[in-house]
Amino acid sequence: MKTRFKDKVVVITGAAGGIGLATARAFFDLGARVHLADIDPLVEQASRSISSDTVCHEVDVTNFDSVSNLARSVLETDGRVDVLMNNAGICRPKPAPELTMDDWRSHLEINLMGVVHGMQAFLPTMMKQRSGHIINMGSMAGLLPVPTVAPYCASKFAVVGLSESMAADLAPYGIKVTVICPGAVRTPLLERATRDLSTTPGSAIPRMFDRLGLSPQKQAEEIIKAVQKGKVIHANPGIMYPMLALQRTSRDLYDRLWGLGTRLLMSRVRKAKDR
């Protein structure tokens, strides 16, 4: 595997921490030339934590000009791009009655349009090369509906569909597309999301995810394997596996159980907010 990624140019957005940083480190350990991009200035510190040989960029994925500048910078430095990982994302849980237009806009602009901007900025180079691999971060919430995160689900369902369509469109050009759909991964994003959802200390929700969720390092290993195999969709559902399996085998039973689980969850959320 190390030979395959030796001197390959890898670009990762949302790389200041969590899955992005772990995957950047994994690619670097396999011999790749890695560019870390993030809107967070801590991306420079994250880059240095891997090696002085990695490159960092401050980038706003909601701004196409910013992403285009990233593409130009990568090409000026390395002359090509072999792997683009569109990883930047947010998740801010809210029950549906509390959602605002800003909630919808921010999720779609970062989670969906951030992916679109990345592909649009880097695809001309990949098409000229007749090679490249695009990794888009989906989620199990892009395959299964999850309560309290409707904007997140909408954006991730869109990323899954977009990735499948683009995989078919780009195959004739030698470009592969993989969408990664993890379950719970112990990242700052998940920590913030569960903290927003659970307004009481020691809530069962964050404790469950912390106990059963995957580490960013393990998720990075899953991503590398998916790229190696050239998979279009790579799902590692973790604690959500029973519901995914049930959805695939008995939709009616899934709808009844999921509805019951959703009502119980929302009841706990309302009680927590009333305390």
TILO-731278 format. One record per residue (C-alpha): residue number from 1; residue in three letters; x, y, z. Coordinates in pm, whole numbers, plus 32768, in hexadecimal, padded with zeros to 4 digits. Layout:
<nodes>
<k: NUM; r: Ala; X: X; Y: Y; Z: Z> $
...
</nodes>
This chain:
<nodes>
<k: 1; r: Met; X: 8000; Y: 8000; Z: 8000> $
<k: 2; r: Lys; X: 811C; Y: 80EE; Z: 8052> $
<k: 3; r: Thr; X: 819F; Y: 80D3; Z: 7EEE> $
<k: 4; r: Arg; X: 804C; Y: 812E; Z: 7E5F> $
<k: 5; r: Phe; X: 803C; Y: 827E; Z: 7F14> $
<k: 6; r: Lys; X: 81AF; Y: 82D4; Z: 7F06> $
<k: 7; r: Asp; X: 81D3; Y: 843E; Z: 7E8B> $
<k: 8; r: Lys; X: 805F; Y: 8458; Z: 7E39> $
<k: 9; r: Val; X: 7FCE; Y: 85B3; Z: 7E73> $
<k: 10; r: Val; X: 7EAD; Y: 85AC; Z: 7F6B> $
<k: 11; r: Val; X: 7DD0; Y: 86D5; Z: 7FC6> $
<k: 12; r: Ile; X: 7CE8; Y: 86C4; Z: 80F4> $
<k: 13; r: Thr; X: 7BEF; Y: 87CE; Z: 8165> $
<k: 14; r: Gly; X: 7B78; Y: 87E3; Z: 82CC> $
<k: 15; r: Ala; X: 7CD1; Y: 8765; Z: 832D> $
<k: 16; r: Ala; X: 7D11; Y: 882C; Z: 846D> $
<k: 17; r: Gly; X: 7C91; Y: 870B; Z: 8541> $
<k: 18; r: Gly; X: 7BBE; Y: 85D2; Z: 8557> $
<k: 19; r: Ile; X: 7B9C; Y: 84EE; Z: 8428> $
<k: 20; r: Gly; X: 7C49; Y: 85E6; Z: 833F> $
<k: 21; r: Leu; X: 7D85; Y: 85FE; Z: 840F> $
<k: 22; r: Ala; X: 7D8E; Y: 8486; Z: 8453> $
<k: 23; r: Thr; X: 7D6B; Y: 843C; Z: 82DF> $
<k: 24; r: Ala; X: 7E76; Y: 853B; Z: 8286> $
<k: 25; r: Arg; X: 7F62; Y: 848D; Z: 8376> $
<k: 26; r: Ala; X: 7F07; Y: 8337; Z: 82E5> $
<k: 27; r: Phe; X: 7F4F; Y: 83A6; Z: 817F> $
<k: 28; r: Phe; X: 8094; Y: 844C; Z: 81EB> $
<k: 29; r: Asp; X: 8104; Y: 830B; Z: 8297> $
<k: 30; r: Leu; X: 80C8; Y: 8259; Z: 814C> $
<k: 31; r: Gly; X: 81B6; Y: 8343; Z: 8099> $
<k: 32; r: Ala; X: 80C3; Y: 8444; Z: 800B> $
<k: 33; r: Arg; X: 80FE; Y: 85B8; Z: 7FE6> $
<k: 34; r: Val; X: 7FE2; Y: 8647; Z: 80B8> $
<k: 35; r: His; X: 7F37; Y: 879C; Z: 80AF> $
<k: 36; r: Leu; X: 7E5A; Y: 87EB; Z: 81DC> $
<k: 37; r: Ala; X: 7D49; Y: 88F2; Z: 81AC> $
<k: 38; r: Asp; X: 7C5A; Y: 8987; Z: 82AB> $
<k: 39; r: Ile; X: 7BAF; Y: 8ACE; Z: 8303> $
<k: 40; r: Asp; X: 7C3C; Y: 8AA3; Z: 8464> $
<k: 41; r: Pro; X: 7D94; Y: 8B45; Z: 848E> $
<k: 42; r: Leu; X: 7DF0; Y: 8A17; Z: 8564> $
<k: 43; r: Val; X: 7E27; Y: 8961; Z: 841B> $
<k: 44; r: Glu; X: 7F8F; Y: 89E2; Z: 8425> $
<k: 45; r: Gln; X: 7FC8; Y: 893F; Z: 8578> $
<k: 46; r: Ala; X: 7F1D; Y: 8802; Z: 84FD> $
<k: 47; r: Ser; X: 8001; Y: 87F9; Z: 83CE> $
<k: 48; r: Arg; X: 8139; Y: 8822; Z: 84A4> $
<k: 49; r: Ser; X: 80C2; Y: 8709; Z: 8589> $
<k: 50; r: Ile; X: 80EA; Y: 861B; Z: 8460> $
<k: 51; r: Ser; X: 8229; Y: 869D; Z: 83C0> $
<k: 52; r: Ser; X: 82D5; Y: 87D4; Z: 833F> $
<k: 53; r: Asp; X: 82AE; Y: 8734; Z: 81E7> $
<k: 54; r: Thr; X: 8133; Y: 875C; Z: 81E3> $
<k: 55; r: Val; X: 8095; Y: 889B; Z: 815C> $
<k: 56; r: Cys; X: 7F79; Y: 895D; Z: 8201> $
<k: 57; r: His; X: 7E78; Y: 8A4E; Z: 816D> $
<k: 58; r: Glu; X: 7D6A; Y: 8B24; Z: 820C> $
<k: 59; r: Val; X: 7C38; Y: 8AEA; Z: 8131> $
<k: 60; r: Asp; X: 7AC6; Y: 8B37; Z: 8147> $
<k: 61; r: Val; X: 7A16; Y: 8A1B; Z: 808D> $
<k: 62; r: Thr; X: 78D6; Y: 8AE7; Z: 8070> $
<k: 63; r: Asn; X: 7990; Y: 8BDD; Z: 7F91> $
<k: 64; r: Phe; X: 79E3; Y: 8B56; Z: 7E37> $
<k: 65; r: Asp; X: 7AF3; Y: 8C5B; Z: 7E01> $
<k: 66; r: Ser; X: 7B9D; Y: 8BE8; Z: 7F42> $
<k: 67; r: Val; X: 7B94; Y: 8A7C; Z: 7ED1> $
<k: 68; r: Ser; X: 7C0C; Y: 8ADC; Z: 7D75> $
<k: 69; r: Asn; X: 7D33; Y: 8B8F; Z: 7E14> $
<k: 70; r: Leu; X: 7D7D; Y: 8A4E; Z: 7ED3> $
<k: 71; r: Ala; X: 7D81; Y: 898A; Z: 7D8C> $
<k: 72; r: Arg; X: 7E6A; Y: 8A87; Z: 7CEA> $
<k: 73; r: Ser; X: 7F54; Y: 8A80; Z: 7E16> $
<k: 74; r: Val; X: 7F65; Y: 8903; Z: 7E13> $
<k: 75; r: Leu; X: 7FB1; Y: 8900; Z: 7C9E> $
<k: 76; r: Glu; X: 80BA; Y: 8A0E; Z: 7CBF> $
<k: 77; r: Thr; X: 8162; Y: 8943; Z: 7DD3> $
<k: 78; r: Asp; X: 813D; Y: 87E0; Z: 7D53> $
<k: 79; r: Gly; X: 80BA; Y: 87F1; Z: 7BEF> $
<k: 80; r: Arg; X: 7FA8; Y: 86EE; Z: 7C1C> $
<k: 81; r: Val; X: 7EA2; Y: 8662; Z: 7D09> $
<k: 82; r: Asp; X: 7E66; Y: 84EF; Z: 7D3B> $
<k: 83; r: Val; X: 7D70; Y: 84E6; Z: 7E5D> $
<k: 84; r: Leu; X: 7C75; Y: 85F0; Z: 7EC8> $
<k: 85; r: Met; X: 7BBC; Y: 85B3; Z: 800E> $
<k: 86; r: Asn; X: 7A91; Y: 869A; Z: 803F> $
<k: 87; r: Asn; X: 7A72; Y: 8673; Z: 81B6> $
<k: 88; r: Ala; X: 7A0F; Y: 87C6; Z: 8247> $
<k: 89; r: Gly; X: 78BE; Y: 87B8; Z: 82F2> $
<k: 90; r: Ile; X: 77DC; Y: 8825; Z: 8410> $
<k: 91; r: Cys; X: 76C4; Y: 8787; Z: 84DA> $
<k: 92; r: Arg; X: 75EC; Y: 885F; Z: 85C0> $
<k: 93; r: Pro; X: 74C4; Y: 879C; Z: 8649> $
<k: 94; r: Lys; X: 7375; Y: 8849; Z: 867D> $
<k: 95; r: Pro; X: 7211; Y: 87C6; Z: 868C> $
<k: 96; r: Ala; X: 7155; Y: 8822; Z: 854E> $
<k: 97; r: Pro; X: 707B; Y: 8935; Z: 85EB> $
<k: 98; r: Glu; X: 71B5; Y: 89F2; Z: 8656> $
<k: 99; r: Leu; X: 7266; Y: 89F0; Z: 8504> $
<k: 100; r: Thr; X: 72B5; Y: 8B3C; Z: 845C> $
<k: 101; r: Met; X: 7314; Y: 8B8F; Z: 82F8> $
<k: 102; r: Asp; X: 7478; Y: 8BC7; Z: 8373> $
<k: 103; r: Asp; X: 747E; Y: 8A5C; Z: 83ED> $
<k: 104; r: Trp; X: 7419; Y: 89DC; Z: 8296> $
<k: 105; r: Arg; X: 74FF; Y: 8AC8; Z: 81DE> $
<k: 106; r: Ser; X: 7637; Y: 8A7E; Z: 82AB> $
<k: 107; r: His; X: 7612; Y: 8903; Z: 828E> $
<k: 108; r: Leu; X: 75D4; Y: 890A; Z: 8119> $
<k: 109; r: Glu; X: 76E6; Y: 8A09; Z: 80D1> $
<k: 110; r: Ile; X: 77F1; Y: 894C; Z: 8195> $
<k: 111; r: Asn; X: 778E; Y: 87DE; Z: 817B> $
<k: 112; r: Leu; X: 7709; Y: 87DC; Z: 8017> $
<k: 113; r: Met; X: 778D; Y: 890E; Z: 7F5F> $
<k: 114; r: Gly; X: 78E2; Y: 88DC; Z: 8000> $
<k: 115; r: Val; X: 78EF; Y: 878D; Z: 7F4B> $
<k: 116; r: Val; X: 7874; Y: 8827; Z: 7E06> $
<k: 117; r: His; X: 7976; Y: 893E; Z: 7E1A> $
<k: 118; r: Gly; X: 7A8E; Y: 8844; Z: 7E59> $
<k: 119; r: Met; X: 7A2F; Y: 8770; Z: 7D2E> $
<k: 120; r: Gln; X: 79FE; Y: 889A; Z: 7C46> $
<k: 121; r: Ala; X: 7B4F; Y: 892F; Z: 7CA7> $
<k: 122; r: Phe; X: 7C1E; Y: 87F0; Z: 7C84> $
<k: 123; r: Leu; X: 7B6A; Y: 8731; Z: 7B70> $
<k: 124; r: Pro; X: 7C06; Y: 87EB; Z: 7A4A> $
<k: 125; r: Thr; X: 7D5E; Y: 877B; Z: 7ABD> $
<k: 126; r: Met; X: 7CEF; Y: 8614; Z: 7AF9> $
<k: 127; r: Met; X: 7C48; Y: 8604; Z: 79A6> $
<k: 128; r: Lys; X: 7D83; Y: 8686; Z: 7900> $
<k: 129; r: Gln; X: 7E4C; Y: 857E; Z: 79BC> $
<k: 130; r: Arg; X: 7D47; Y: 8471; Z: 7968> $
<k: 131; r: Ser; X: 7D6C; Y: 83FF; Z: 7ACF> $
<k: 132; r: Gly; X: 7D10; Y: 8457; Z: 7C32> $
<k: 133; r: His; X: 7C3B; Y: 83E8; Z: 7D58> $
<k: 134; r: Ile; X: 7B34; Y: 84C0; Z: 7E03> $
<k: 135; r: Ile; X: 7ACB; Y: 8464; Z: 7F65> $
<k: 136; r: Asn; X: 798A; Y: 8508; Z: 7FE1> $
<k: 137; r: Met; X: 7926; Y: 84EF; Z: 814E> $
<k: 138; r: Gly; X: 77C2; Y: 8477; Z: 816B> $
<k: 139; r: Ser; X: 7732; Y: 83DF; Z: 82A5> $
<k: 140; r: Met; X: 7647; Y: 82CF; Z: 831A> $
<k: 141; r: Ala; X: 755F; Y: 83FB; Z: 833C> $
<k: 142; r: Gly; X: 7575; Y: 8406; Z: 81BF> $
<k: 143; r: Leu; X: 74E4; Y: 82A6; Z: 81AC> $
<k: 144; r: Leu; X: 73FD; Y: 82A1; Z: 82DC> $
<k: 145; r: Pro; X: 7322; Y: 83C0; Z: 8356> $
<k: 146; r: Val; X: 738A; Y: 843A; Z: 84AF> $
<k: 147; r: Pro; X: 72AE; Y: 8514; Z: 858E> $
<k: 148; r: Thr; X: 7318; Y: 8673; Z: 85FC> $
<k: 149; r: Val; X: 7412; Y: 8699; Z: 84DC> $
<k: 150; r: Ala; X: 7333; Y: 86CD; Z: 83AA> $
<k: 151; r: Pro; X: 741C; Y: 87CC; Z: 82FF> $
<k: 152; r: Tyr; X: 7545; Y: 86E5; Z: 833A> $
<k: 153; r: Cys; X: 7485; Y: 85BA; Z: 82AD> $
<k: 154; r: Ala; X: 7416; Y: 8685; Z: 817E> $
<k: 155; r: Ser; X: 757A; Y: 86EE; Z: 8132> $
<k: 156; r: Lys; X: 760B; Y: 8592; Z: 8161> $
<k: 157; r: Phe; X: 74FB; Y: 84E1; Z: 8096> $
<k: 158; r: Ala; X: 7550; Y: 85DA; Z: 7F83> $
<k: 159; r: Val; X: 76C5; Y: 858F; Z: 7F9F> $
<k: 160; r: Val; X: 7682; Y: 841A; Z: 7F7C> $
<k: 161; r: Gly; X: 75AC; Y: 8449; Z: 7E45> $
<k: 162; r: Leu; X: 769C; Y: 8546; Z: 7DB2> $
<k: 163; r: Ser; X: 77C2; Y: 845A; Z: 7DE5> $
<k: 164; r: Glu; X: 7715; Y: 8331; Z: 7D43> $
<k: 165; r: Ser; X: 76B3; Y: 8402; Z: 7C16> $
<k: 166; r: Met; X: 780D; Y: 849B; Z: 7BF0> $
<k: 167; r: Ala; X: 78B2; Y: 8344; Z: 7C10> $
<k: 168; r: Ala; X: 77F6; Y: 82D6; Z: 7AD9> $
<k: 169; r: Asp; X: 7837; Y: 841C; Z: 7A1E> $
<k: 170; r: Leu; X: 79AC; Y: 8425; Z: 7A68> $
<k: 171; r: Ala; X: 7A04; Y: 82B6; Z: 7A34> $
<k: 172; r: Pro; X: 7A50; Y: 82EA; Z: 78BE> $
<k: 173; r: Tyr; X: 7B58; Y: 83EA; Z: 7922> $
<k: 174; r: Gly; X: 7C0D; Y: 82FB; Z: 7A0C> $
<k: 175; r: Ile; X: 7B90; Y: 83B5; Z: 7B41> $
<k: 176; r: Lys; X: 7AFC; Y: 82F6; Z: 7C66> $
<k: 177; r: Val; X: 7A07; Y: 8379; Z: 7D68> $
<k: 178; r: Thr; X: 79D0; Y: 82E2; Z: 7EC0> $
<k: 179; r: Val; X: 78D2; Y: 8358; Z: 7FC0> $
<k: 180; r: Ile; X: 791D; Y: 82F6; Z: 8128> $
<k: 181; r: Cys; X: 77F3; Y: 82B8; Z: 820E> $
<k: 182; r: Pro; X: 7869; Y: 8280; Z: 8373> $
<k: 183; r: Gly; X: 7790; Y: 8254; Z: 84A5> $
<k: 184; r: Ala; X: 77FE; Y: 82F8; Z: 85E9> $
<k: 185; r: Val; X: 7969; Y: 836A; Z: 85E4> $
<k: 186; r: Arg; X: 7A00; Y: 840A; Z: 871C> $
<k: 187; r: Thr; X: 7A55; Y: 8561; Z: 868D> $
<k: 188; r: Pro; X: 7A27; Y: 86C9; Z: 8708> $
<k: 189; r: Leu; X: 7905; Y: 86E2; Z: 8610> $
<k: 190; r: Leu; X: 784E; Y: 85C0; Z: 86B5> $
<k: 191; r: Glu; X: 78A2; Y: 8641; Z: 880F> $
<k: 192; r: Arg; X: 780D; Y: 8797; Z: 87C1> $
<k: 193; r: Ala; X: 76DC; Y: 86FB; Z: 871D> $
<k: 194; r: Thr; X: 768B; Y: 8616; Z: 8841> $
<k: 195; r: Arg; X: 76CC; Y: 8730; Z: 8938> $
<k: 196; r: Asp; X: 75D5; Y: 880F; Z: 887C> $
<k: 197; r: Leu; X: 74D3; Y: 86FB; Z: 887A> $
<k: 198; r: Ser; X: 7500; Y: 8695; Z: 89E5> $
<k: 199; r: Thr; X: 74D3; Y: 87C2; Z: 8AC3> $
<k: 200; r: Thr; X: 750F; Y: 8703; Z: 8C07> $
<k: 201; r: Pro; X: 7669; Y: 8696; Z: 8C7D> $
<k: 202; r: Gly; X: 76B1; Y: 8522; Z: 8C69> $
<k: 203; r: Ser; X: 759D; Y: 84E2; Z: 8B6E> $
<k: 204; r: Ala; X: 758C; Y: 8380; Z: 8AE5> $
<k: 205; r: Ile; X: 75B1; Y: 83F6; Z: 897C> $
<k: 206; r: Pro; X: 7717; Y: 847C; Z: 898B> $
<k: 207; r: Arg; X: 7780; Y: 8360; Z: 8A71> $
<k: 208; r: Met; X: 76FA; Y: 825D; Z: 897E> $
<k: 209; r: Phe; X: 77AF; Y: 82F9; Z: 8855> $
<k: 210; r: Asp; X: 78EF; Y: 831E; Z: 891C> $
<k: 211; r: Arg; X: 78E4; Y: 81B1; Z: 8982> $
<k: 212; r: Leu; X: 787A; Y: 8119; Z: 8836> $
<k: 213; r: Gly; X: 78F7; Y: 8213; Z: 8734> $
<k: 214; r: Leu; X: 7A23; Y: 81DE; Z: 8653> $
<k: 215; r: Ser; X: 7B65; Y: 829F; Z: 8688> $
<k: 216; r: Pro; X: 7BD2; Y: 8391; Z: 8573> $
<k: 217; r: Gln; X: 7D05; Y: 82B6; Z: 853C> $
<k: 218; r: Lys; X: 7C2F; Y: 8180; Z: 84FF> $
<k: 219; r: Gln; X: 7B4F; Y: 8247; Z: 8416> $
<k: 220; r: Ala; X: 7C83; Y: 82BC; Z: 8356> $
<k: 221; r: Glu; X: 7CE5; Y: 814E; Z: 8328> $
<k: 222; r: Glu; X: 7B88; Y: 810A; Z: 829C> $
<k: 223; r: Ile; X: 7BB1; Y: 822A; Z: 81A6> $
<k: 224; r: Ile; X: 7D01; Y: 81AC; Z: 812C> $
<k: 225; r: Lys; X: 7C6E; Y: 804F; Z: 80F8> $
<k: 226; r: Ala; X: 7B48; Y: 80DE; Z: 8035> $
<k: 227; r: Val; X: 7C32; Y: 81A0; Z: 7F50> $
<k: 228; r: Gln; X: 7D0A; Y: 806B; Z: 7F1E> $
<k: 229; r: Lys; X: 7BDA; Y: 7FA1; Z: 7EB4> $
<k: 230; r: Gly; X: 7B49; Y: 80B8; Z: 7DDC> $
<k: 231; r: Lys; X: 79F5; Y: 809E; Z: 7E86> $
<k: 232; r: Val; X: 78E7; Y: 8199; Z: 7E29> $
<k: 233; r: Ile; X: 7837; Y: 8182; Z: 7F7B> $
<k: 234; r: His; X: 78E9; Y: 8114; Z: 80B4> $
<k: 235; r: Ala; X: 7806; Y: 80F8; Z: 81E4> $
<k: 236; r: Asn; X: 7883; Y: 8097; Z: 833B> $
<k: 237; r: Pro; X: 7745; Y: 80C8; Z: 8405> $
<k: 238; r: Gly; X: 77C7; Y: 8057; Z: 8559> $
<k: 239; r: Ile; X: 76B3; Y: 807B; Z: 865D> $
<k: 240; r: Met; X: 75B9; Y: 80D0; Z: 8548> $
<k: 241; r: Tyr; X: 75EC; Y: 7F83; Z: 8496> $
<k: 242; r: Pro; X: 74AE; Y: 7EDB; Z: 851E> $
<k: 243; r: Met; X: 73D5; Y: 7FF6; Z: 849C> $
<k: 244; r: Leu; X: 7483; Y: 7FF9; Z: 8349> $
<k: 245; r: Ala; X: 745A; Y: 7E80; Z: 8327> $
<k: 246; r: Leu; X: 72EB; Y: 7E97; Z: 838D> $
<k: 247; r: Gln; X: 72A9; Y: 7FAE; Z: 8293> $
<k: 248; r: Arg; X: 7338; Y: 7ED4; Z: 817E> $
<k: 249; r: Thr; X: 726E; Y: 7D9F; Z: 81DD> $
<k: 250; r: Ser; X: 7120; Y: 7E1A; Z: 8269> $
<k: 251; r: Arg; X: 70C3; Y: 7F81; Z: 8225> $
<k: 252; r: Asp; X: 6F74; Y: 7F6C; Z: 82DB> $
<k: 253; r: Leu; X: 700C; Y: 7EE5; Z: 841C> $
<k: 254; r: Tyr; X: 7128; Y: 7FDF; Z: 8401> $
<k: 255; r: Asp; X: 7030; Y: 8101; Z: 83E4> $
<k: 256; r: Arg; X: 6F72; Y: 808D; Z: 851A> $
<k: 257; r: Leu; X: 70A9; Y: 8059; Z: 85F0> $
<k: 258; r: Trp; X: 7154; Y: 8194; Z: 8575> $
<k: 259; r: Gly; X: 701B; Y: 825E; Z: 85BC> $
<k: 260; r: Leu; X: 7008; Y: 81D1; Z: 871E> $
<k: 261; r: Gly; X: 7178; Y: 8218; Z: 875A> $
<k: 262; r: Thr; X: 7155; Y: 8379; Z: 86D6> $
<k: 263; r: Arg; X: 702E; Y: 83C3; Z: 87BC> $
<k: 264; r: Leu; X: 70EF; Y: 8342; Z: 88EA> $
<k: 265; r: Leu; X: 7223; Y: 8410; Z: 888E> $
<k: 266; r: Met; X: 715C; Y: 8550; Z: 885B> $
<k: 267; r: Ser; X: 70A8; Y: 8517; Z: 89A2> $
<k: 268; r: Arg; X: 71F6; Y: 8508; Z: 8A57> $
<k: 269; r: Val; X: 7272; Y: 863D; Z: 89A4> $
<k: 270; r: Arg; X: 713C; Y: 8701; Z: 8A08> $
<k: 271; r: Lys; X: 715B; Y: 868F; Z: 8B72> $
<k: 272; r: Ala; X: 72C9; Y: 86F0; Z: 8B78> $
<k: 273; r: Lys; X: 7276; Y: 884D; Z: 8AF7> $
<k: 274; r: Asp; X: 7164; Y: 8878; Z: 8BFC> $
<k: 275; r: Arg; X: 7255; Y: 8838; Z: 8D1C> $
</nodes>
